[in-house]
Amino acid sequence: MTTTAPVTLLEDLTQAVQAIPLDSIVSRTIYRDPSLKAIVFAFAPGQELSEHTAAVPAIIQILEGECDLTLGEDRYDARVGFWVRMPAGLPHSLLARTPVKMLLLMVASGKEPE
C-alpha cells in the first residue's frame, strides 16, 4: 500500500547521532510539532543528566548501552529495550555506564490520566 500522507521517517534512530565525543552529551531533535518533541541523546561513558523535572509527560527508550536511571526515588539498571513513560514533574536523572543512546519523547499535549 502506498501513502500520500506526509511522514517523518528515520530508518535507524541510533544513527541520528553517530559520534559521541569523549566526556560529552550530544542531542539531536528529530521531530517537533505542537504536541510532540522527539530527541535522540547520546552520552559518553560517565556522563550524566543531573536530577531535573519536565513540565510535560515524557517517554524514555534506551536504544544502545547501559545506564543508571533514577525516577523519583527508584533506581533502574536501564539497558537496550528499556522503556518508561514519566508523568510531568517527576524528578529523574541518568548516569551512563557505557556509551548510551536514548530516545526522549516529550508529549506537550494531553492530560495526565486520572
Summary of the structure (lengths in Angstrom):
residues: 114
radius of gyration: 14.8
end to end distance: 38.5
largest distance: 47.1
contacts: 293
relative contact order: 0.27
helix: 3%
strand: 51%
